[in-house]
């Protein structure tokens, strides 16, 4: 069957159809179009619109539809879109988000604009959002949502079943939570399994079938939350304050998403992408952000290259060294990056701290010694076999071995040092490691070659 041109536009360039619908102001058609698109395609179409059309679209869309679309956007793009909307338009959209998503969004926005949106929201929802924003994002409090499926300890099984079978539109916000039980002061005293709920008579009170809760304190770090979900198969983790009052719940899905986002952010930073970049962003903005990283790297590379410039005579006398210089620096850099990755992982998990510097240095130096010896032997054999000169093999092999020890030692400890002084280890560790391994690698090869010059020529 021959495809219709309009169908091709919708399939291959859905933003063109969306743009037409926005210009026509057909709200029902816009909502229908977005709901019929997979989430990724809806986001793709939205991101291809210009800023004015995006703003116009958000203004006319029902708040629920707008929220469904916006919650799929990358964080920075979402903040920019919300910043462009007036507070009276943004507030209903924010209210449609889960409370943890509200807190994440408002926490990233300009404080004045966030407060203007909160002033337009339902007072109770606004108060919840203000409370959640105060928690550190890397703690249990920063990950929780305030929607909790809880009941007083005097409630009965019938009360829970009635709620389960109701047509409450907000029920889906509980995301499969078990019923939590609280006392008169709001303290968490128990949790009821669905099995006990279904096997008990309707008149039985919850306090008679509940089990002791396993809760997290709001200040618990993210690695403690990870340990909680690793140890238990629960779909959610209740969060309490110092007095044991139930504050909220962390869903397993929300936690898994947060962990993935953090890993992605760390990976981007290590590659020099410091923010949540998309190609639909303004070209000059993207270029400026990348240059902030690249301009530092070019300075560091010039410093490393200066070592070669100071040893031109040695390099000219033994031209074969030029082949091995990049090998020595690159292999050492790879070894160092492995150590950086391990340190970043351990810092994220909380299993090492800056005060463990000497312990990390010792452990990495031992690994570097073993790997350096093996890699040095291999490259030495290659150099000897290629040029038939064992002294050339000794020079490049020894240089690679020593540089590997230095690289892994630096790679393992620099993230801890940067963390101690408040710098971002994921951003700064790579350039520092690359510069040092290049400088030291070039220096070792050329210095050792200078000392062994009579044996190399």
N, C-alpha and C positions, 0 to 999 in steps of 0.2 A: 504494500500500500504506500502510495506516494505521500510524503509528509507535507503538511501545509507550512508555508513560510512563517506564519504567526507561531506555530508550534515550535519551530526551530529557534525563534527568538526567545520564547519562554524557557526552552530547555538549555540553550547555549548562552544566552545573554539575558537572564531573568531580570536584571536591573533595568533594562530598557522598558519592559512591560510594567514593572513597578513604578518607574518614573512617569509613564503615561497615566497610570491610575492615580498617582498623587496629583499630577497636574489637573486631572479631571475632577478631583475631589470626591471620588466615589468610595466612601468609607467601607461599605459592605463588600465591594469588589476587592478592595485592598486587603481587608481582613481575610476574605476567602482565599485570595491569592497566597498570602503568607502561610495560612494554615495548611494549604495543599502542598507546600514546599517542605522538603526535609530541612531540619534545623540548620544544617551547614549551608544549604542553598539559599535559605532565607537570609542568613548572615552575609553570605557572599553578595547577594543582590543589594542588601542594605549598605554594605561598605563601598559599593561602587557608586552610590549616589553622592552628589556634592553636599556640602555642609548645609546649605540652605534647604535643600530638598529633604535631607534627614530631619531637620528641625520641623519642617512643615508636616512630615509624616508622623512624627511623634506627637504633634499637636492635635492631629485629627483622629489618631487611632484610639480605640477604647483602651483604658489603662491596663486591663488584663492582657490584651493582645500585645501591647507595647512592652509590658514586663516580660512576657514569654520570649519576645525577640531579643530584648536587651540583655537578658541574663545569659545569653549564649555568646555575647561579645567579649573580647579580651578586656581586661580590667581598665587599662588606660583609655581605650576607645570608649568604653562605657562611661567613664568619668567625664571625658570630653563632651559626649553627647548630652549628658545630664547637666553639665555646666552651661550648655547652650540654651537650655529650656528655662522658662520662667518658673518660679517656685510653685505657683498654683497649678502648672501643668505637670511638673516633676513629682509633686507630692503624691498624687493618686497612683502614679506608676511605682514609686518607692514602696507604697503601702502594699502593693501586690507581691512584693518580693518576700522571701522568708526572712525572718529577723536577723539571722547571721549574715545573709547577703546584704541586707539593709546596712548593717554595721560596717561591713567591708567597704561598701560604696561610700557611705557618708564619711568614713574615716579617711578616705583618699581624696575627698573633695575639699575645696577651699572652705575654711571654717565658717566664714560669713555666709556663703551660699548654702552650706549644709544646714546652718541654723535657720535660714529662711525657709528651707524645705520642711524642716521639723516643725516650724511654726504653723505650717499649712496642714500638717498631718493630724490624724486623730490623736488626742492628748495621751491616751494610754499607749498607743503604738509608738509615739514619739518618745515617751519616757523610757520604754523598753530599748529603743534604738540608742538613746543617749547613754543608757547604762552599759550596753554592750560595747559601744565605741571606746569606753574607758579601759577595756581590757587589752593587754598586750596580744597582738595577733598570734604570737608564738606560744600562747598558753591555752589551757583548756577553756578558760573564759572567753578568749578571743575566737575560739572555734565553735562554741555552743550556739544554739538557737533557743529563744525563750519559749517557743511553743512546746508545751509539755503535756502529755496525756496523764494527768494526775487526778487523784480523788482523795477525799478525807478518809481517815482510817475507819470512820463509822459507816462509810458507804457499803452497799451490798453488791453481790454479783449481779443482781438485776439492774442496778444503776449503771454498771459498766456495759452490760449487754445492750441496754437501751441506747447508750451513747454509740456503741459500735454499729447498731442497726439504724441509727438516725441518718438523715440526709443533710447533715451539717456540711456545708461547703468547705469549712476550714479543717475538716477531719483529715484530709490528705496531708496537711502540714505536719502531722505527727509521725509520718514516715515509718509506719510499722512499729512504733514504740510499744513496749509492754506497759500495762497500767502501773504507775508509780503511786505510792501511798504516803501521805504526809499527815503530821499531827496538827493540833490546833495552832501551833506557832509556825507552820510551814516547813518544819524539819522533815527530811526524808527518813522514813522509818521502815519502808519495805517496798518490794516489787512483786507483782503477781504474774506468774507464768500463764500463758493462754491455756495450757493443759489443765492447770488447777482451776482456772476460770470455768472451763467447759465441763469439768467433772464435778463441780460443786453445785449444791442447790442454790436457787436464786436468792433465797433469804439469808444465806451465809454472809457474814460481814468480811470485808477484805482483810482486816487485821487478823482473822483466823486462818487465812490461807496464804498470806504473804510470806516471802522469804527475806532474810536480811539483805540490804542493798550493797552493791559494790560501787562506790562513788568516787569521783575525782574532785579534788579541790580546784577552785577556779584559777588559782595561781600555778597549778601543775604545768611544768614545761611540756612542750610538744613531744619530746622523746618518752615522757611518762605516759602520755596518751597513746603513743604507738605501742608501748609495752602492754598497756591495758587491752587494746584490741588484738594484739598477738596472743595474749594469754586466754582471752575469752571470745566466744563466738557470738557475743551479743550484737544486735543491730544498732544499739545506741549505748552511750555512757552518760549516766546522770552526773551533773556538776553541782556541787554544793559550796556554800561559803564556810567561814571558820566555825560558825554556830551550827552547821549541818543543814541549813535551810536550802531547799531545792531552788536552784537558780535557772537551770536549763538542761539541755541534752545535746550531746554531740552525736550525730548520726555517723555510722560507719562510712556511708557513701561520701558525706561531706568531708570527713577526715581523709579518706583516700584521695579525694580531689585536691585537698590542700597539700598533701604530700607530693602529688604529681606536679602541681603548680610550682612548688618550691624547688623541686628537682629540675624542672624546665628552666626556671629563672636562673638557677646556679649554672646550668649548662650554657645558657645564653651569655651570661656574664663572662664565663671563661673564654668564650669566643669573641668577646668585645662588643656584644649587643647589650647595652646597659639598660635599655628600657624595652617596653612591650611593643616592638616595632612591627608595623604592617606596611605593605607596599601601597596601600590606599592612603597612607598619611602623606602630608606635603613633602615634596622632594627635598626642599631645602632643610626641613626639620630632620629628615632622615640622614642627609649628608652631614649636617652639623653634629649630630649625635655620634656618627661613626668616626668623624674626624677627631673628636675629643679623645678617642681611644687610639686611632692610628697616628696622630701627631706625637703622642707620647712614645709610641713604639718606634717611630722613625728616629727620634732622638736617641733612644736606647740602642738601636741598631747601629747608628753612626758611632757611638761610643765603642761598641763591640768591634766594629770594623777598623777602628783606629789601631787596634792591636796588630792587625795585618799590615797596616801602613808603616808601623814602626819596625817591622821585620821583613821589609821588601827584599833585602839582599839575600836572606836565607831562603825565601820562597823562590827567588829567581835562580838560585844555585841548585835547588832540588825541586824542580817543577812538579814532581810526582806528589809532593805534599799538598798541592792544591786540590788533588782528587780526594784526599782524606780529611781535609779540614771540615767540609760540611757533614761528612759521615760522623766524625767525632762529636761535633756540636749537636747534630740531630739525634743521634742515638742516646746521648747523655740527656738531652731535653726530653725525650720520650720516657726515660727512666725517672726523671724528676717529676714529670707530669703524673706518672702513676702514684708517686708519693703525695703529690698535691691532692689528687682525687681521694686518697685514703684519709688524709687529714681533714679535708672538707667534710667527708662523710662522718668521721668520728666527732668533729665539732658539732655537726647537725644533730647527732644522736646524744651528744652530751657525755660521751665516754672519755673524752680528753678535754683538758682545759689548758690555757697558756702556762700554768704552773707545771705542767707535765713536759715542758720543753726538753729537758735533758734526757728524760726517758725516751721520748720520741726520737731524739737525735741519735741516741745509742742504737735503738732498734733499726733505724733506717741506715745508719752507717754500716751495720753488719750485713744487711741485705745488699747494700751498695758494694761492699767488698766482694761478696760472692758473685753477684751479677757482673761487676766490673772486671773481675778476673776472667770469667767465661767470655764476655764480649771482647775483652782485650786480646785474649788468646786467638779468638776467631779472626779478628781484623788483622792481627799480626801475621797469621798464617796466610791470609789473602795478600797482604803487602809483600811478604817474602816470596810467595809463589809467583806474583806478578812481575816483580823487578829482580828476583833472585838475590836480594840483599837482606840478610837477616837483621841487620842494624836498622833498616827502614821499618821492618816489622816490629822491632822492639820499641822504636820511637812512637809509632802510631798506636800500638797495643797498650803501652804504658800510659800514654796520654788519655786514651779512651777509658782505661780502667780507673785512673785517678779522677777523671772528670765525672765518671758515673757515680763514684762515692760522694763527690762534692754535690752533684745534682740531686741525688736522692736525699741527702742530708738537708739541703736547702729546701727542696720540695716538701719535705715532711715538717720542717720547723717554721718556714715563713708564714704559712696560714695562721699558726698559733701566735706569732709575734704581731701580725697585723690585727688579729682579733683582740689582743691585749691592748692595743693602742686605738681601738675603735674604727679601724679601716675595714673595708669589705674584703675578706680573704679571696672570695671568688673572682673579684675584679682585678686585684693587684698582684696576686701570686704568679699568674702566668707571665706577664711582662718582666717581673723581677727575675724569675727563674730563667727565662729565655736569654735575657741580657747576660746574666752571670755565667750560664753554661757556655754561651758563645765566647765571651771574653776569656774565660778560664780555659776552654777547649782550644781556642786559637793560640793562647799564650803557652799552654803546655806543649802542643805540637811543635810550634816554632822555636820555643826555648830549648826543648830537648834536642831538636834538630840542629840548632846552633852549637850545642855542646858536642854533638856527635858528627859534626860536619865533615871532618876528615874521613870518617868511615862511610859516609853516604854518597860522596862524589867520586 
